[in-house]
């Protein structure tokens, strides 16, 4: 049975990915700050703050090596120049970039051919006014993923970024993004978490075996303008 580790499993895109993988017959280990209680026997929840690098590093050897690793944990922070908080920058960096680096650095050398790694990025990775701290981490992920993909291609392990636009998740209304209003994409609605999970699930399958090192944007046309 295929096994996946999914971060950010308690809500939003991470929860949607967990739902999809369980429906597809995967065994799933969910990592999140908030413990998750579910009835499915194929799901295990581990409570961990991924921004705590010491705790995360200690946890990794306790986890089984997965067939797929999906890093969906994230937070939003928005502020204009003149109001950037270095503490916020550090937390964003550790959660998005540092967490991904620690997870992939530990598991990728141990994964078998056919392994899949998907990192949830953002369609704003090329820049967005008032969100430079957040955007910097998402842009960094693209460079890291392309580098990892180049290293792992000959081992048969793929690494990709799924980069959604405005998605209907609790993060849209989280404190800290007041200065960055939500813009509805040209399709006339927000992206659904299930749609991001569907693209992620495809990347984990055999049909996506030749797709690696890519930033796959799912934004409802928002990146066209």
C-alpha positions in Angstrom: 0.0 0.0 0.0 1.3 3.4 -0.9 2.1 5.8 1.9 2.1 9.6 1.9 3.2 12.2 4.4 1.2 15.4 4.2 2.0 18.5 6.1 -0.7 21.1 7.0 -3.1 18.2 7.3 -5.6 19.9 9.6 -7.2 22.4 7.2 -7.2 24.0 3.8 -5.2 22.5 1.0 -3.5 20.0 3.2 -6.8 18.6 4.5 -8.1 18.4 1.0 -5.0 16.4 -0.1 -5.5 14.0 2.8 -9.1 13.5 1.8 -8.2 12.8 -1.8 -5.4 10.4 -1.0 -7.5 8.4 1.5 -10.2 8.2 -1.1 -7.6 6.9 -3.5 -6.5 4.2 -1.1 -3.4 5.7 0.3 -2.1 5.4 3.8 -1.6 8.9 5.1 0.5 10.4 7.9 -0.7 14.0 8.5 1.6 16.5 10.2 0.0 19.7 11.6 0.1 21.9 14.7 -3.5 21.0 15.5 -4.1 17.3 16.1 -6.5 15.7 13.6 -9.1 13.2 14.7 -10.5 11.1 11.9 -12.3 7.7 11.7 -10.2 6.3 8.9 -7.8 3.5 9.9 -5.4 4.5 7.2 -4.8 7.9 8.7 -2.3 8.8 11.4 -2.1 12.3 12.9 1.1 13.7 14.4 1.1 17.1 16.1 4.2 19.2 15.3 4.9 22.8 14.6 7.0 22.8 11.4 8.4 26.2 12.3 10.1 24.5 15.2 13.2 23.1 13.4 14.5 21.3 16.5 11.3 19.4 17.1 10.9 18.6 13.4 14.4 17.2 13.1 13.9 15.0 16.1 10.6 13.7 14.6 11.8 12.7 11.2 13.6 9.4 12.1 10.4 8.3 13.8 8.4 8.5 10.6 8.3 5.7 7.9 9.9 6.6 4.6 6.9 7.6 2.3 6.2 6.9 -1.3 5.0 10.5 -1.6 5.8 13.7 0.4 3.4 16.6 0.1 4.4 19.9 1.9 1.2 21.9 2.1 1.7 23.6 5.5 1.7 27.4 5.1 0.8 30.8 6.5 0.1 34.2 5.0 1.6 37.5 6.1 1.3 40.8 4.2 2.9 44.1 4.9 4.1 47.1 2.8 7.7 48.3 2.9 8.3 50.2 6.0 6.3 47.7 8.1 8.2 44.5 7.4 8.7 42.5 10.6 11.9 40.3 10.6 10.3 37.9 13.1 7.5 37.2 10.6 10.0 36.7 7.9 11.9 34.1 9.9 8.7 32.2 10.7 7.5 32.3 7.1 11.0 31.1 5.9 11.2 28.2 8.4 7.7 27.0 7.7 7.7 27.2 4.0 11.4 26.8 3.0 13.1 25.4 6.0 10.4 22.9 6.6 10.5 21.7 3.0 14.3 21.5 3.1 14.4 19.4 6.2 11.7 17.0 5.0 13.2 16.6 1.5 16.8 16.4 2.8 15.9 13.6 5.1 13.5 11.6 3.0 14.6 12.0 -0.6 17.8 9.9 -0.2 15.8 7.2 1.4 12.9 7.1 -1.1 12.7 4.5 -3.8 12.3 4.9 -7.6 8.8 6.1 -8.3 8.8 8.4 -5.3 6.9 11.7 -5.5 7.5 15.0 -3.8 5.0 17.9 -4.2 5.5 21.3 -2.6 2.6 23.7 -2.4 3.8 27.1 -3.6 1.8 30.1 -4.8 1.0 31.8 -8.1 2.4 35.0 -6.5 6.0 33.6 -6.6 6.9 36.1 -9.4 5.9 39.0 -7.2 2.9 40.7 -5.5 2.8 44.2 -4.0 2.6 44.2 -0.2 3.5 40.5 0.1 7.2 40.5 -0.3 8.0 38.4 2.8 5.5 35.6 1.7 6.5 35.8 -2.0 10.2 35.5 -1.2 9.6 32.1 0.4 7.4 30.8 -2.5 9.9 32.0 -5.0 12.7 30.3 -3.1 10.7 27.0 -3.2 10.7 27.1 -7.0 14.4 27.3 -7.2 14.9 24.6 -4.6 12.4 22.3 -6.3 14.1 22.6 -9.7 17.4 21.9 -8.1 16.1 18.9 -6.3 14.4 17.6 -9.4 17.7 17.7 -11.3 19.4 15.7 -8.6 16.7 13.1 -8.3 15.6 12.6 -11.9 18.0 9.7 -12.5 16.7 8.0 -9.3 13.1 8.1 -10.8 11.9 10.5 -8.1 9.9 13.6 -9.2 9.7 16.9 -7.5 7.2 19.6 -8.4 5.5 22.7 -7.1 1.7 23.1 -7.2 1.1 26.9 -7.2 -2.5 27.9 -6.5 -4.0 31.3 -6.8 -6.5 32.6 -4.3 -8.0 29.5 -2.8 -11.0 29.1 -0.5 -9.2 28.2 2.7 -9.1 29.6 6.3 -5.8 31.3 5.4 -7.6 33.8 3.3 -9.0 35.3 6.5 -6.0 34.8 8.7 -4.7 37.7 10.8 -1.7 39.3 9.1 -3.0 39.7 5.6 -5.2 42.7 6.1 -3.1 44.8 3.7 -3.5 42.3 0.9 -7.1 42.0 -0.2 -8.3 38.8 -1.9 -8.9 39.2 -5.7 -11.3 36.8 -7.3 -9.7 35.2 -10.4 -11.1 35.9 -13.9 -13.1 32.6 -13.8 -15.4 34.4 -11.3 -14.7 32.4 -8.2 -11.9 31.3 -5.9 -10.0 28.1 -6.5 -11.4 25.1 -4.5 -9.0 23.2 -2.3 -10.2 20.0 -3.9 -9.0 21.2 -7.2 -5.5 21.7 -5.9 -5.7 18.3 -4.3 -6.8 16.8 -7.6 -3.7 18.2 -9.4 -1.5 17.0 -6.6 -3.0 13.5 -6.8 -2.3 13.4 -10.6 1.3 14.3 -9.9 1.6 11.3 -7.6 0.5 8.9 -10.3 2.2 7.0 -13.1 0.9 9.3 -15.8 3.0 12.1 -14.3 6.2 10.2 -14.2 7.9 12.4 -16.8 6.8 15.7 -15.1 9.5 17.0 -12.7 11.0 20.4 -11.7 7.8 22.2 -12.7 5.8 25.0 -11.1 2.2 24.1 -12.0 0.0 27.1 -11.6 -3.7 26.7 -10.9 -5.1 30.2 -10.6 -8.3 30.5 -12.6 -6.6 32.9 -15.0 -5.3 35.3 -12.4 -1.7 35.0 -13.7 -2.8 36.1 -17.2 -3.1 39.8 -16.2 
